């Protein structure tokens, strides 16, 4: 599968898992099991990057929307971190994979 298409597909799975958390954590985890075949086959880091980025981006968007509408959350910094940490990890993985492909992995093999 094309790496760009794989990343977009898993990002959509990650965003949909965010929506599934409204039905409970178990529902979101069961939904993410659908993405396991995509992560296991082929480019593992690209697929994992898409999942993390998709989940974190939609989660952060929904939390920002909640806070901007005047809503309050107990411990809002924690709930924002639930979204921002996966986004940072996903983008970091994507940068690493891109760097590795551009440089040919020469620095990683040393």
C-alpha positions in Angstrom: 0.0 0.0 0.0 1.2 3.5 -0.8 2.7 5.1 2.3 0.7 8.3 1.9 -2.6 6.4 1.5 -1.7 4.2 4.5 -1.1 7.3 6.7 -4.4 8.9 5.6 -6.3 5.7 6.2 -4.9 5.2 9.7 -5.4 8.9 10.5 -9.1 8.5 9.7 -9.2 5.3 11.9 -7.5 7.3 14.8 -10.0 10.2 14.4 -12.9 7.8 14.3 -11.6 6.1 17.5 -11.8 9.5 19.2 -15.5 9.7 18.3 -15.9 6.1 19.6 -14.7 7.2 23.0 -18.2 8.8 23.5 -19.4 5.2 23.8 -16.7 4.3 26.2 -13.0 3.4 26.3 -13.7 -0.2 25.5 -15.6 0.7 22.3 -12.7 2.9 21.1 -10.2 0.1 21.8 -12.3 -2.4 20.0 -12.6 0.0 17.1 -8.8 0.4 17.0 -8.5 -3.4 16.7 -9.8 -2.9 13.1 -6.6 -0.9 12.3 -4.2 -3.6 13.6 -3.9 -5.3 10.2 -2.9 -2.0 8.7 -0.2 -1.4 11.3 1.1 -5.0 11.3 1.6 -5.1 7.5 4.1 -3.0 5.6 5.2 0.4 7.0 4.6 0.1 10.7 5.9 3.5 11.7 3.9 5.3 9.0 0.6 3.5 10.1 1.3 4.2 13.8 2.0 7.8 13.1 -1.3 8.1 11.3 -3.2 6.6 14.2 -1.6 8.8 16.8 -1.9 11.9 14.8 -5.5 11.3 13.8 -6.6 10.5 17.3 -4.7 13.3 18.9 -5.7 16.0 16.4 -9.4 15.3 16.6 -9.2 15.0 20.4 -7.4 18.3 20.7 -9.9 20.0 18.3 -12.8 18.8 20.3 -11.3 19.9 23.6 -10.4 23.3 22.2 -14.0 23.7 20.9 -15.3 22.7 24.3 -13.1 25.2 26.1 -13.8 28.0 23.6 -17.6 27.7 23.9 -17.3 28.6 27.6 -17.4 25.0 28.9 -15.2 24.1 31.8 -13.4 20.9 32.5 -11.9 19.6 35.7 -8.1 19.3 35.1 -8.3 20.6 31.6 -4.5 20.5 31.2 -4.6 16.7 31.5 -7.4 16.4 28.9 -5.5 18.6 26.5 -2.4 16.5 27.0 -4.4 13.4 26.1 -4.6 14.9 22.6 -1.4 16.8 22.3 1.0 14.0 23.4 -0.2 11.6 20.6 -0.1 14.4 18.0 3.5 15.2 19.0 4.4 11.5 18.9 2.7 10.9 15.6 4.3 13.9 14.0 7.7 12.9 15.4 7.4 9.5 13.9 6.4 10.9 10.6 9.4 13.3 10.6 11.7 10.4 11.6 10.4 8.1 8.8 10.7 11.0 6.2 14.2 11.8 7.4 15.2 8.1 7.2 13.9 7.8 3.6 15.5 11.0 2.4 18.9 10.3 4.0 18.7 6.6 3.0 19.0 5.6 6.6 22.8 6.1 6.5 22.8 7.8 10.0 20.6 5.0 11.5 22.9 2.2 10.3 26.1 3.5 11.8 
